[in-house]
Amino acid sequence: MTNRVDLVADLGEGFGAYRMGDDDALLDVLTSANIACGFHAGDPRIMDATVSSCVQRGVAVGAHPSFPDLAGFGRRAMDLTPDEVRTDVLYQIGALEAFTAAHGTRVRHIAPHGRLGNLVATRSDYAAAVVEAVVSFDRSLIVLAQDGELATAARAAGLQVAVVGIADRAYSDDGTLVPRSEPGAVIHDEAEIAERTVRMVTDGVVRSTSGHDLPVECDTVLLHGDTPGAVALAHRVRKELLAAGVTIAPLADVLSGKAGRSVRNG
């Protein structure tokens, strides 16, 4: 289906003296980074250092906002109002933008994290709140999302949407991710993850937990950095994509190429 894809991972997800994942090693593989903005992980020092590292490696910086849930790593549901979601997201983008400005770059995309990221796929009010935050901040931001309410609302607002394929997560028959609380939600077999990723990018399908092939777009592949063997897995996924004839490219290039194909085919 495509010969180009972006590779993205969640970075800067430590706090204080605590670190999660090997960000420096992952940066050798990536073209984009989702950077924690302080609500589920990250602090001013980590955000500053992570943005600096991205700039040095030529990796595009994106905001990774979440619920205000530092203790639960942003993975717990919270009964926030849509306006709280809007202002929390706007606050977090603004915090990251301060560091990107200091390092001579800017925030290029937004990817809601954890439970917020799951809920904006199914809750139209939360999706609208995130879109409103983006529109009021910078309409050029690319919205990373799975197919669902956030993607629909972002497109309706005229924003660019990049559909995320998640290499190591199980998909239900309806195309949503299997909740992490359920068995088998996270796939650990390296060969299986690499094979699933290549199929998502080249064939436009992903195998669901019940064995059905689901149609899926994939503009960017999310590589998790906080699992055992994450760096080796990231290198394997990149290597097998290249072997399948896929070009690893910045997200803006992937989307512009996709738009060009749509115009030619239209």
C-alpha positions in Angstrom: 0.0 0.0 0.0 2.8 2.4 0.7 6.6 2.6 0.3 7.2 5.2 3.0 6.6 5.2 6.7 7.6 7.2 9.8 9.0 5.5 12.9 8.0 7.1 16.2 8.5 6.2 19.9 7.6 7.6 23.2 10.6 9.3 24.8 11.4 11.3 27.9 9.3 9.1 30.1 11.4 9.3 33.2 11.0 11.5 36.2 13.6 13.0 38.4 16.3 10.3 39.1 14.1 7.6 37.4 14.5 6.7 33.8 12.5 4.4 31.5 13.9 3.0 28.3 17.1 3.8 26.4 16.1 7.0 24.5 19.6 7.6 23.0 19.7 4.2 21.5 16.2 4.5 20.1 17.0 7.8 18.5 19.3 6.0 16.0 16.2 4.3 14.6 13.5 7.0 14.7 12.3 9.8 12.5 9.8 11.2 15.1 9.5 11.3 18.9 6.5 11.7 21.2 7.9 13.5 24.2 6.2 13.3 27.6 5.1 16.7 28.8 5.1 16.3 32.6 1.7 14.9 33.4 2.3 11.2 33.2 6.1 11.4 33.0 8.9 13.9 32.2 10.1 16.9 34.0 11.8 20.1 32.9 15.3 18.6 32.9 14.3 15.5 31.0 12.2 17.5 28.5 15.1 19.8 27.8 17.6 17.0 27.3 15.2 15.0 25.2 14.4 17.8 22.8 18.1 18.6 22.6 18.9 15.0 21.6 16.1 15.0 19.0 17.5 18.2 17.4 21.0 16.7 17.3 19.8 13.6 15.5 17.3 15.3 13.2 14.3 13.6 14.8 11.0 15.5 14.7 9.5 16.5 18.1 5.9 15.8 19.0 3.9 16.4 22.2 2.7 13.4 24.2 0.0 14.8 26.5 -1.9 12.7 29.0 -4.2 12.8 31.9 -2.7 14.4 35.1 -1.7 10.9 36.4 1.9 10.8 37.3 1.5 8.0 39.8 -0.4 5.8 37.3 1.7 6.7 34.3 -1.3 8.1 32.6 -2.9 4.7 32.2 -5.8 5.2 34.6 -9.2 6.5 33.5 -10.0 9.9 35.1 -13.4 11.6 35.1 -12.3 14.9 33.6 -14.6 17.3 31.8 -14.0 18.0 28.1 -12.8 21.6 29.0 -10.3 20.1 31.5 -9.0 17.8 28.7 -8.7 20.8 26.4 -6.8 23.0 28.8 -4.6 20.2 30.1 -3.6 19.3 26.5 -3.0 23.0 25.7 -0.9 23.4 28.8 1.3 20.4 28.0 1.9 21.4 24.4 2.9 24.9 25.6 5.4 23.4 28.0 7.1 21.4 25.3 7.0 24.3 22.9 9.1 26.3 25.4 11.9 23.8 25.1 11.6 23.4 21.3 11.9 27.1 20.9 15.0 27.1 23.2 16.6 24.5 20.9 15.7 26.1 17.6 12.9 23.8 16.5 9.1 23.5 17.1 6.5 20.9 18.0 5.5 19.1 14.8 2.8 16.7 16.0 0.7 15.6 18.9 0.0 12.1 20.1 -2.3 11.7 23.2 -0.8 9.1 25.7 -2.2 6.2 27.6 -5.7 6.2 28.8 -6.4 9.6 27.2 -5.1 8.2 23.9 -7.5 5.2 24.2 -10.5 7.4 25.1 -10.1 10.0 22.4 -10.6 7.1 19.9 -14.1 6.4 21.3 -15.3 9.5 23.1 -16.3 12.3 20.7 -16.3 14.9 23.5 -12.7 14.2 24.5 -11.7 14.0 20.8 -13.3 17.4 20.2 -11.4 18.8 23.2 -8.0 17.7 21.9 -8.8 19.1 18.4 -9.9 22.4 19.9 -6.6 22.6 21.8 -4.6 21.9 18.6 -6.6 24.4 16.5 -6.1 27.2 19.1 -2.4 26.5 19.4 -1.1 25.7 15.9 -3.2 24.3 13.0 0.0 22.9 11.4 0.4 20.3 14.0 -0.1 16.7 12.7 -2.5 14.7 14.9 -1.3 11.1 15.4 -4.3 8.8 16.0 -5.8 5.5 15.3 -9.0 5.4 13.2 -11.7 6.6 15.5 -13.2 9.8 17.0 -10.0 11.8 17.2 -9.1 11.1 13.6 -12.6 12.0 12.4 -12.7 15.2 14.4 -9.3 16.3 13.4 -10.0 15.8 9.7 -13.3 17.6 10.0 -11.3 20.6 11.5 -9.0 20.5 8.5 -6.0 19.2 10.5 -3.5 16.7 9.1 -3.9 13.2 10.5 -1.3 10.5 10.6 -2.7 7.0 11.3 -0.6 5.1 13.9 0.2 1.4 13.6 1.2 -0.1 16.9 3.6 -2.9 16.3 3.5 -4.7 19.7 -0.2 -4.3 20.7 -3.0 -6.8 20.0 -6.0 -5.5 18.0 -9.6 -6.4 18.7 -12.0 -7.2 15.8 -13.4 -3.6 15.9 -9.9 -2.2 15.3 -9.3 -0.9 18.8 -6.4 -2.0 21.0 -7.0 -4.8 23.5 -6.8 -3.1 26.9 -3.5 -3.7 28.8 -5.5 -5.3 31.6 -6.4 -8.2 29.4 -4.1 -11.2 28.7 -2.2 -11.0 25.4 -2.7 -7.2 25.1 1.1 -6.7 24.5 2.9 -8.9 22.0 6.5 -9.9 23.0 7.6 -12.2 20.2 10.2 -10.2 18.2 9.6 -12.1 14.9 5.8 -11.8 15.2 6.0 -8.0 15.9 8.3 -7.5 12.9 6.1 -9.5 10.6 2.9 -7.7 11.8 4.6 -4.3 11.2 5.7 -5.2 7.6 2.1 -6.4 6.8 0.6 -3.2 8.3 2.8 -1.0 6.2 3.0 -2.9 2.9 -0.4 -4.8 2.8 -2.5 -2.5 4.9 -3.8 -5.2 7.2 -3.3 -6.4 10.8 -4.4 -9.8 12.3 -6.9 -9.4 15.1 -7.0 -11.5 18.2 -9.7 -13.8 16.7 -7.6 -14.3 13.5 -9.3 -11.9 11.2 -7.3 -9.6 8.9 -8.4 -6.0 9.5 -7.8 -3.2 7.1 -5.5 -0.6 8.6 -3.7 2.5 7.4 -0.2 3.1 8.7 1.5 6.4 8.2 3.7 5.9 11.3 4.7 2.9 13.3 4.9 3.3 17.1 7.8 1.5 18.7 7.5 1.2 22.4 10.8 1.9 24.2 9.9 0.7 27.7 9.7 -3.1 27.1 12.5 -5.7 27.4 14.6 -5.8 24.3 13.0 -2.7 22.9 16.1 -1.3 21.2 16.9 -4.6 19.5 13.3 -5.0 18.4 13.3 -1.4 17.0 16.3 -2.2 14.9 14.8 -5.4 13.6 11.6 -3.7 12.6 13.5 -1.0 10.8 15.7 -3.6 9.1 12.8 -5.8 7.9 10.8 -2.7 6.6 13.8 -1.7 4.6 14.2 -5.3 3.3 10.6 -5.2 2.2 11.3 -2.1 0.1 9.9 0.5 2.5 11.6 3.9 2.9 11.8 5.2 6.4 10.9 8.9 6.1 9.9 11.9 8.2 6.2 12.1 8.9 5.7 15.3 6.9 7.3 13.6 3.9 5.1 10.5 4.3 1.9 12.6 4.4 2.9 14.8 1.5 3.6 11.7 -0.6 0.3 10.2 0.4 -1.5 13.5 -0.6 0.3 13.5 -3.9 -0.8 9.9 -4.7 -4.4 10.9 -3.8 -4.3 13.8 -6.2 -2.9 11.6 -9.0 -5.5 8.9 -8.4 -8.4 11.3 -8.0 
